[in-house]
Amino acid sequence: MAAMYIIAGVMHFIKPRVYGAIMPPYIPYKKAMVFWSGVAEVVLGVGLLFDTTRVFAVWGIILMLLIFFTVHIDMITNEKHKGKFPPWLLWLRLPLQFLLMYWAYQYL
């Protein structure tokens, strides 16, 4: 799990436009938000590796995944995303968030 979040966070720096493009229109400062969400994913992923930071990292990941619901719901409802992704994939991401939260919780 740690590697998954570290890699996902690094991807925010490698492909920032991809992440900025899927952000809801009401989120300001998209470049900064992409940067800081990437930092958060890397830090939380690394945090899972150490006993002293694991609890903080787990709860941080769960909170982050809850916040990411806004992106997933916007991608389902916003016309600008129509045709870019199969609808089933967009809908699948919602329950997947809960599975990821459960997986993170197992690290406690």
VENVENSUL-V568392 format. One line per field, one symbol per residue. phi: phi as a letter, one per 40 degrees, with the letter a starting at -180 (. if undefined). psi: psi as a letter, one per 40 degrees, with the letter a starting at -180 (. if undefined). A space follows every 50 residues. Layout:
phi=???
psi=???
This chain:
phi=.dcdccccccccccbccdcccccdccccfdccccdcccdccccccccccb dcbccdccccccccccccdcccccccccdcccgcbcdcccccccccdccc ccccdccc
psi=ddddddddddddddgddddddeiidehifdddddddddddddddddddeh ddeddddddddddddddeddddddddehdeehedihdddddddddddddd dddddee.
